[in-house]
Amino acid sequence: MSTGAKKRWSFEKVAPVLFLLPSIIAIGIFVYGFIGWTAYASLSAWNSIVPDFTFVGLKNYIFLFHDFRFQSDLRNTLFFTIFFIGISIVIGLGLAILIDQKIKGETFFRNIFIFPMALSLVVTGVVWQWLLNPSTGVNLILKKLGVVHLPKWFVDTTVIPKIHWGVISFGIPVAILAVVIAAVWQMSGFTMAMYLSSLRAIPDELKEAARIDGATELQIYRKIILPLMWPVTLSTTIILAHISLKIFDLIYTMTGPGAGFVTDVPGVYMFETTFRGNHYAQGTAIAVIMLIFISLIIVPYLVSSSRKEAE
Amino acid sequence: MNKKSKVITAAAVMTSVLALTACGSSTTGNQGAPAGGGANKTADAKKSVEIFSWWTGGGEEEGLKALIQLFKKQNPDVNVINAAVAGGAGTNAQAVLASRMQAGDPPDTFQVHAGAELLDSWVKAGKMQPLNDLYKEAGWTDKFPKSLVDMMSKDGKIYSVAVDIHRGNVLWINKKIFDDNHLKPPTTFDEFFKDADILKAKGITPLALGDKEPWTATMLFEDVLLGELGPQGYDDLTQGKIKWDDPKVKQSLEIFKKMLTYVNSDHAARTWQDASQLVAKGQAAMNVMGDWAKGYFTSDLKLKPNVDFEWTTTPGTGSSFMVISDTFGLPKGIKHPEETKTFLKLLGSVEGQDAFNPLKGSIPARVDADPSKYDVYSKQAMADFKKDALTPSIAHGSAMPQGFVTQMNQAINIFVTQGDVNTAATTLEQDAEQNK
């Protein structure tokens, strides 16, 4: 009995380390090693096909923050993130509440709403590029319905309100809304699923007790259910935010950089400047900036959740 | 094992498996190489040649296959690896090529445009072998036009073999619209704007443009530059003898800006094919595009040259030929130099060029190819190719380094929406300085 206990003890100690070692090494090299290498390259003069690791300091970063295209990218990312997360959460929560009403054919509706998430963002991009094409898409229906001023969707170069800031005009680029529609279509099913599972986790007794106390359905939602949704809202926001900050495939297939870079994002700029223009140092600088943005959202979340776990 | 240790073990196994598969898939994903990694090794046992290109669709793939078939017939003991990488205008292929070259694993031969794309990158980096001996051996010294050979040479050394020629300065015209309005194909900017005004007054879109991918707008602008500066001035500009903020360049930007007032309003949502389709369907009268548009008209849309559509050179470029030429070179440190030279010899032969070009829709780079194998458009282009001044295209990476081309696409994209001539000229001059 005592030898068996000893064996089990040593196996439990050693096995996890042995099993985790390959992945720790692989992640160390392929994730953290390459992040370090990317940061190193971003400080170099490697802006042609021939590698050149002369140290140039923050030159590539300074170039970017003076660049029209990169400034547009930051503006676009800001508004894309706000609209994408906001609308996805509102629609997702709305759908979840509707489905939670024990309706007929619940599985059917749930699947329909979740289905877009199963598609690749590339497919979504191509489909919505056709649908929102100003001359061949939904505008044909609007035209039949007698709409005179047809929306130009992602071709629209208007920015409202046009405030001059740096070298760009700051404001909401109208074209970004077309991309937001496609992104929301893709992801609101996911937010619905998140909310639905959390709605289902609320014990019926809680609602029953409130009803007995004379609360209306609306009050139950406002005072009991929605406050209980906060943790889900937070984690959904974190997930959507990191998707939004690193988005590439949807925009690349749907609009590309767009006229006057109204739908351009750092991911697309990074790809084009690195792999088309061979400006490796500038490309890696964009990648590092993207990483910093994502870390700004993810790191506080990780810290707070690990603290909670410790408690 | 108790329950807890089972769970730990399972989790550990899962994590390592996931980590390993993730690494595996990301390496293949990054390289985007065709499923030839394994095939490579087995093929090494016998003689083989790996041909790297981005010819994966339409006529170009058929042309490449015809070439490979011809090569196999002549060299039955050599295994051909067709390492074509799909992706618009070679974007993906060029990224894969860059990583392979930098990793010291070059393909035996690869597709590269004559001019800066070859000379300012791979030749400058010392990755290519000169082919002067091959040219002498095959007797090619006077078979290619001198200015084309110059686009493939540095310090007297020739670095690649040209297989095809495309023309970039063609104005495609819907014949019915022009006939109905009693218009003649314009040859100068004045005539162009006169025709455009007449068409616009009748509610017809004069010029079709599809600049969803910004190179099409850059191409239109480079044709304006060529028309305004002439072949000599154009060469001086691309060689840095004229600055990009020169008054002549600014004048070209003004003309370009005026042209943009005649284009379809949804140009930013269209590709070049969509724009060509507007002309084909009679929804627009003219379109500036390379002569791959002819292949699109005749093979995809089944239009007849000189019946459904006609063509002329873009305004002011009557005696110039904007060259886009696909060539193949011989990288250093490859595994099969002998077989590759045999393949390059076939590429440069009349037989090889006549097998490839009619299918791709381009014209042969050799001046002594057989014109009877080509259609009416190509016959005319072949005649012009012999006598016109050859000017390398900027938009397709022949006249200026790729880094400049990417930045020029950006500057033109901004110019198309904002129309600020001075900003565009200053930006272009800065870009040219940065990419020297």
HADDOCK unambig.tbl for C-alpha pairs under 7 A between the chains (distance, minus, plus):
assign (segid A and resid 8 and name CA) (segid B and resid 1 and name CA) 6.84 0.50 0.50
assign (segid A and resid 12 and name CA) (segid B and resid 5 and name CA) 6.16 0.50 0.50
assign (segid A and resid 15 and name CA) (segid B and resid 9 and name CA) 6.94 0.50 0.50
assign (segid A and resid 16 and name CA) (segid B and resid 8 and name CA) 6.81 0.50 0.50
assign (segid A and resid 16 and name CA) (segid B and resid 9 and name CA) 6.33 0.50 0.50
assign (segid A and resid 16 and name CA) (segid B and resid 12 and name CA) 5.87 0.50 0.50
assign (segid A and resid 19 and name CA) (segid B and resid 12 and name CA) 5.31 0.50 0.50
assign (segid A and resid 19 and name CA) (segid B and resid 13 and name CA) 5.97 0.50 0.50
assign (segid A and resid 19 and name CA) (segid B and resid 16 and name CA) 6.40 0.50 0.50
assign (segid A and resid 20 and name CA) (segid B and resid 12 and name CA) 5.77 0.50 0.50
assign (segid A and resid 20 and name CA) (segid B and resid 16 and name CA) 5.94 0.50 0.50
assign (segid A and resid 22 and name CA) (segid B and resid 16 and name CA) 6.32 0.50 0.50
assign (segid A and resid 23 and name CA) (segid B and resid 16 and name CA) 4.94 0.50 0.50
assign (segid A and resid 23 and name CA) (segid B and resid 19 and name CA) 5.32 0.50 0.50
assign (segid A and resid 23 and name CA) (segid B and resid 20 and name CA) 6.72 0.50 0.50
assign (segid A and resid 48 and name CA) (segid B and resid 403 and name CA) 6.91 0.50 0.50
assign (segid A and resid 49 and name CA) (segid B and resid 121 and name CA) 5.95 0.50 0.50
assign (segid A and resid 50 and name CA) (segid B and resid 125 and name CA) 6.07 0.50 0.50
assign (segid A and resid 133 and name CA) (segid B and resid 269 and name CA) 6.45 0.50 0.50
assign (segid A and resid 134 and name CA) (segid B and resid 266 and name CA) 6.68 0.50 0.50
assign (segid A and resid 155 and name CA) (segid B and resid 266 and name CA) 6.91 0.50 0.50
assign (segid A and resid 155 and name CA) (segid B and resid 268 and name CA) 5.82 0.50 0.50
assign (segid A and resid 155 and name CA) (segid B and resid 269 and name CA) 6.13 0.50 0.50
assign (segid A and resid 258 and name CA) (segid B and resid 212 and name CA) 6.86 0.50 0.50
assign (segid A and resid 258 and name CA) (segid B and resid 268 and name CA) 6.97 0.50 0.50
assign (segid A and resid 259 and name CA) (segid B and resid 268 and name CA) 5.81 0.50 0.50
assign (segid A and resid 259 and name CA) (segid B and resid 413 and name CA) 6.33 0.50 0.50
assign (segid A and resid 259 and name CA) (segid B and resid 417 and name CA) 6.56 0.50 0.50
assign (segid A and resid 260 and name CA) (segid B and resid 413 and name CA) 5.58 0.50 0.50
assign (segid A and resid 260 and name CA) (segid B and resid 414 and name CA) 4.67 0.50 0.50
assign (segid A and resid 260 and name CA) (segid B and resid 417 and name CA) 5.53 0.50 0.50
assign (segid A and resid 275 and name CA) (segid B and resid 95 and name CA) 5.37 0.50 0.50
assign (segid A and resid 276 and name CA) (segid B and resid 91 and name CA) 6.31 0.50 0.50
assign (segid A and resid 276 and name CA) (segid B and resid 406 and name CA) 6.67 0.50 0.50
assign (segid A and resid 277 and name CA) (segid B and resid 402 and name CA) 5.34 0.50 0.50
assign (segid A and resid 277 and name CA) (segid B and resid 403 and name CA) 4.13 0.50 0.50
assign (segid A and resid 277 and name CA) (segid B and resid 406 and name CA) 5.17 0.50 0.50
assign (segid A and resid 278 and name CA) (segid B and resid 403 and name CA) 5.94 0.50 0.50
assign (segid A and resid 279 and name CA) (segid B and resid 403 and name CA) 6.48 0.50 0.50
